[in-house]
């Protein structure tokens, strides 16, 4: 394995983060802080507890996961789209670097940025809400697994998109609605039976539910099922990426 190539791609992407720190770090933290102020303090103070947890504390895992998803996709999709847009991707493809090493460099950087944002959001949340993490290792597992999985998904979107408009279609029209309907702001057990069953087809439900379990041991779905579904989606992304590099889809043609 070419460690030097992976490190070069990784470092290049991470340096870009510090050049756009307002967009990469500050913006999502400010947005999440506003969620805590509006939903946690203003609205949450008027709502009853959910499974023994205050509404403001209940929001913390959901909002963190929501920002983790969006940042993972955004960082990875733009990270690979921009080299395609400028034509510098051919320098990477012609170098003695395997597809796995290219993916590890770009996806690793995108996941690192997303985890960084998620960690900062948790620290920011502690300024507004009292919450606890009962299973920190499980929490870290979900944090890293989700960041890696959706960074791969964003990488696929960045290869598929052939203009800046398409780069935003899936995150805005599909991922964001699924995130809002995935239990970030409520428990799906609060829904009628029919809509509870419909919600189980939403993959974000498993991410939010498992992540919230690591905080309070409450979840809409069994934590083992949540991890299994996340791993299944990860394997699916790996399969798609293997096909993309094998065929050269939107890379070599």
C-alpha positions, 0 to 999 in steps of 0.5 A: 500500500502506497502510504505516501500517496494516501497521506499526500491526498489526505493532507491536501484535502485537510489543508483546504479545510483551513483555507475555507474554515468559515464554511467548513467549521464555523458555519455548521457550528453556528447553524447547530447552535441556533437549533439548540437555542430555538428548539432546545431552549425556546421550544424544548422548555415547553415540551415534556420529557421523552423517555425520561430525557429532556427534549433539549438533551434528546435533540443533541444526538439527532442534531449531531448526526444530522450535521455529521451526515451533511458535512460528510457528504458535502466534504467528500462530494466537493473534494472529488468533484473539484479535481474533475472540474479542473481536470487535475483528477487525471494527474491522480489517475495516471499516478502509481496509486491504486483506486483504494488508495485514492478513495482512502485519501479523499474519504479519509479527509472528508470523514476526518473533517466531519468527525471534527465538526461533530466533536465541536458540535457536541462541545458546543451543545454542552454549553446549552444543554446538560447531557450524558454519554453512557456508552462513549465507545459505541458513540465513537463507533457510530461517529466514525462509521457514519462519517466513513459511510456517508463520505463514501456516499458523497464521493460517489455523488461527486463522481456522478455529478457533472455540474454544480447543480447536480452536486446539490440535488441529492443532499438537498432533495433526498438526504436532508428530508430523510434526515428531518424525517429520521427521528432527529427531532422526535421519536418515531414511537410518537407516530401512528403505527402505519408511519412507524412502519414507513419510517423503518425504510428510512436509513437515517432512522437507524443511524440516529436511533443507534447514536442516541442509544449510546447517549441515553440507552433509549432507541427506536430500533435495536442498536445491533440492527442500527450497526448492521444497517450502517455496515450494509450501506457501507458495503453497498458504497464500497461495491459502487466505488469498485464498479466506478473505478473498474469501468472508469465511469465519469473518470476516464471517459 
